[in-house]
């Protein structure tokens, strides 16, 4: 796979690396593996002076802002609602200068100021990572593509709730709307070599 050079018009968008999500069973990468990969990517973006956007999903205490359409497999909301720290980003992830976005559904674009924040910074390319591959990451990738951003999805900094769901997204969906890479295939101009 060829090396992809990144520049100042590139942003890292990290989906749902938060306490209420990252502790769940994930595949093919564990929560700890994804957190480590995301933290390394974020360090590289910050060193290069490119923005890091940290997206979490959160709801009001009364859950009135949770989607409630009739579906065959509704989300399982714990009795009494989500734990107090459900929406908190994992410890050590956020740094001063990061852009923080809270969403209330799968996509980081719908109902948030993500597009506004990116366009005002002259962003043309979005590098995506996070959880879950075929939910928050895929929904955000689809909308980024529809907003005419170039999209790069980092396979080894992303994980799903099952390996099958992860593999389907990476083999059948993402190649149609993005470039798929491993973190070692990304490089900023001033980096001597990729990690």
N, C-alpha and C positions, 0 to 999 in steps of 0.2 A: 504494500500500500504506500503510495507516495506521501511525502511530507507535505502538510498543509501549513503555509505561512500565514500568520495572523498579524494584524496591525491595530492601530488605534480606533478603527471603526468596528472593532469586534468586542462583544460583551459575553461574559459568562453568566448564564441564567441557571440557577440551581433550584430544583423543584423539591419541596417537602422534606428537606433533611431536618426533621423536627422530632422532638421526643415522642410524640404520640404516633408516629409513623415508622421511624427508623428501627424501633424495637420489635417490629413484627417479623414474622418469618418471610425471608426474601430469597429469591433465586434468579440467576445463578450466583450472584455475589451476596455475601452477608451484609447486614447493615454496617458493621464495622469496616468492611472492605470498601463500601461505597463512601462512607464518611472520610476515610483516609484518602481515597482517590479524589474526592471533591475538594478536600482541604489542600491537597497538593496543586490541583488546578487553580484554585482561588489564589494561592500564593504566587503562582506564575503570572496570573492576570494582574494582580496588584503590583508586582514588581515591574511589569511592563507598562503600568499606568492605564490599563484598560479596566472598565467598570466590572464590578461583580454585583449581580442582582440575586438576592436571596428571597425566595418565594416560600411562604408557608400558607397552610390552609387553616382557617379558624372560623369559629362561629360564636354568636352571642350566647350568653348563659341560658336564655330561654329557647334557643335553637330555632327561633322564628326565621332566621336567614338561611336555614338548611333547605336544599331543594327537596320537594316532596311530590314530584310527579309519580303517577302510577307506572311502575316498572315490574318486570318479572323477578328481578333480583335486587331488591332495595338494599341500600347500605345499612349495615347493622349498627345502630346507635346504642351505645351501652345504656342500661337503665340509669337514669339520673344524669345522663349526658356524658360528654367527654371529660376525661380527667383534667384537673386544673392546669397542668403543664402540657397538655396535648399540643398546643400550637407553638410552644417555645422551640426555637432553633436549638440544635444540639450545642452543647457547651464548646466554646472556643471557635465556632464557625464564623460568626459575624465580627467584622472589624470596622473601625471608624472609616467612613467614606463609602461603605457598601450601601447599595440601594435596597431597601426593604419593602416588599410588596406582600400584602395579605389578600388571598383569594378566597372565594366562598363556593367554589366548584372545581372541576378538574383543570380547566385552562387558566393559565396565569394572565391571559389577555382579557377575557370577558369580565366586564365590571370593575376593572382595575385601571391604574394609570401607567401600566407597563409600557404600552405603545408610546404614550406621550413622553415618558422618561427617556426611552431609547431614541426617538426621533430628535428630541432637543439636544441630544449628545452626538448626533450625526452617525448613529450606529447603522451598519449595513449587514453585519453578520452576527448571528446568535449561535453561541456554542451552548448546547444543552446537556445537563446532567441531572441526576436525582432519582426519585422514586415516586410513583411506580411507573415502570417503563411504558406500559400500554394504557395508563390512565392519565395522570398529570403530565408526564413527559410527552406522551403522544398527542394529547389534546393541545398542549402548548405548541408543539412542533407543527401540527396541522395549521393552527391559527397564525403562527409566525410565517409559514409558507404562504398562506392566504393574504397576509399583510405585505408580502413581497420582500421579506428578509431572506438572505441566504442562511441556511440552517446547517449546522454541524452537530451531530449527536455522538457523544463519547460513550461507546459501548461499555467500557470497563469502569465507568463512573456512574452507571445506571443499573438498576435492578428492578425486577418485578415481583409479584406475589407468587408466580410460578415460573419455572424455567420455560415451559411451553409458551406462555404468554409473552415472555421476554423475547424468545427466539422468533416467534411469529412477527412481532413488530419490527425486529431488526432485519429479518429476511424478506418480508413482504410489503411492509408499509414504509419504513424510513427511507429505503433507497429511492422511492418515488418522490419524496419531498425534501430530501436532505442528503448530505454526505455523511457516511458512517465511518468513524475512526476509533482507534485506540488512543489513549492519552499520549503515548509515545510518538504519535504521528502528527502532533500539533507543535508548532514552534513560532515564537515571536522573532522578529528580525534580529534583535539584539542578543538572543540566546545563542551561545556557542554551538549547542547541539540539543536535540530534544531529550527529555528525561526518559 
